[in-house]
Amino acid sequence: MEISRRSLLGTAAVATALPVAGRRARAQAANTIRIGVLNDQSGPYRDTGGVTSVICTKQAVEVFASKGFTVEVVTADHQNKPDLGASIAREWYDRNHVDMIIDVPTSSVALAVAGVAKEKNKVHINTGAATADLTGKACAPSIVHWSYDTYMLAKSTGGATVKAGGDSWYFITADYAFGQQLQRDTTSFVTAAGGKVMGASPYPFPGTTDFSSFLLQAQASKAKVLGLCNAGGDTVNSIKQAKEFGLMDSGMKIAAMLMFINDVHALGLPVAQGLTLTESFYWDLNDKTRAFTKRVVPKTPDNWPNMIHAGCYASTLHFLKAITAIGVPAAKKSGAAIVERMKATPTDDDCFGQNKIREDGLFLCPAYLFTVKTPAESKGPWDFYKTTVTTPADQAWKPMADEGCYFVKA
């Protein structure tokens, strides 16, 4: 077959163009920061995190605007499976050039992802899981824990419930890292205040929808307080069934140890009224939280933001500010270097205000104990909370000396 001079020239042009295109692609990738939102998008935590976490992360990117580099957001559903979460994290860090993974509810998944982040020296900012181990025995220089943890919840909700006379408890607990640790932390506050624990019913997670047998055991214990050490759809189902069984009308107080505004919305005020819960963010706290919510709600009108969603926004913004300060090459080289800059810089955003990240990676902010309003007290959509107690940032969290983080200086 005869090859014409024109064909040869065309082939040479393609051969020359390919390396140039490859160099451009590599240059573009080198100047692109990728953020991976990894959470539950189909299970019991889909409303407390899910798509709204993605929206709030993208909102931070939009507010940040261009600072000389490109920012991309990718997302995946970990289905509350630690092995799947770790596999996605490894794939994202190794092959997809993801620089930071955010959200990651379900403490067992969060700990698995944190292990990969530590190994790869990549950033993991957790806003969705509660385990305090993320800044304790599972800490790493490239990990930040934002929004809440088991200690903060136990101190705020548990401590207030005991002070109000709830000195005998029965727990219904999701039987994995989060539920177990939340029950332990709450028990410590209850017993320290002179209270006692009458019993507990651990249940398989995920997959449990019928809580009737556990509720009957709680009722039979004669405890004054039913402590729910679960979250999301499990909390909603537990409270609905407790109402059906008459527990809420018999004088037994329900302490939802981790509950979100989305859960209150799912229950409705006639059922949820009077419940106490702790969050570090509420859309109607002040002018800035209202302004943030006003920007986000048109994109997620049926699922208003909670402290996880607000954490995705605020921590992403702070992460991008740190990258601007140290430069993209340094950021891609070391996740620990990004987090070091994040810790060295005070935080300032519309969701949480001015705060800081502690040396062990724990974000310190006030904790708010809320009481759910009655239908008559609510003045509009999602107007659900009234503030009962505010615990300052320097008092809400476990002392760093008690955390056991290996790299924290004595």
Order of alpha helices (4+ residues) and beta strands (2+ residues): alpha-beta-alpha-beta-alpha-beta-alpha-beta-beta-alpha-alpha-beta-alpha-beta-alpha-beta-alpha-beta-alpha-alpha-beta-alpha-alpha-alpha-alpha-beta-beta-beta-beta-beta-alpha
